[in-house]
Amino acid sequence: MRIAVIIAALLAIAPAWAQEAGWHYSPLPGEGDRAALGCASGSTAENYACVAVRCEDDFGVGLHLYTSRSEGDAGNWIVDIDEDAHPVSAQTDAGPYGARISGDIQALRDGLEQGAVAYLQPQAGSPLALAAIPLSGSLAAINRALAYCAPRVPKAAAEPNAHEGVEQHSIKEN
C-alpha cells in the first residue's frame, strides 16, 4: 500500500518536472532520453513555454513547441535567438508536444545550441507570459538526446570493405 502511494505521488509531480526551467531530458511519457526540453525561466506546471529537440522515429531531428497557451501551439511563430528572428510554422502532430516546427530547422537548431537566449512569440492569439528560454546547457543536453539518433547498421555493413568484390583477408596469429 505504501509503495502505491509513493508511486502515485511521484506520478503526480512528474508534470512539474516537464516544465522545469532550463535544459534537460524530456520527462514526458514515452520520451526517455530521445529529446532535450528547454523551458522558459519561471516555468511551472500551469504556465510554461518550452522547445523540444527530439530524435524522431525515422531518426531525423525534430523541433517542437510545447506551451501552456489555451489556443494551442500550432500556427506561425517567431523564435528569436540573440536578436536573430526565425519565422516558423508549427503543425500539430501525434507526439507528446504541442506542435512540430516544419521546414528547414538547421539554422534554428544551430541557434538553440550556440545562442544565449531564445524568445517564443506567437504571430496570432495571446502572447506568452513566459517567453525567455535560457540556452546555457542546451548544446550538451541536445547532444545527449541526439547521441543515439543515428540509425544502427549491422556489423558486416559497418566494415569499410565488407561488400561484394572486395577480397577479405585475416591476420593469423602465431
Number of C-alpha atoms within 10 A of each C-alpha: 5 7 8 9 10 11 10 11 11 11 11 10 11 14 16 15 16 22 29 23 21 20 25 23 22 24 20 16 10 10 16 12 18 22 28 28 28 32 30 28 18 17 25 19 14 11 15 24 28 29 26 23 26 25 23 15 10 9 14 12 18 19 23 26 25 22 26 20 18 8 11 14 24 19 18 16 20 17 22 20 23 15 11 13 16 16 14 19 18 19 15 17 13 8 12 13 18 21 24 26 22 13 10 9 15 12 10 20 17 12 22 26 18 16 19 15 18 25 20 24 20 20 14 10 12 11 12 17 14 21 24 22 25 21 22 17 15 23 19 14 23 25 15 17 23 21 12 13 19 12 8 9 9 7 8 10 10 11 10 7 12 13 12 6 7 8 8 8 6 5 5 5 4 3
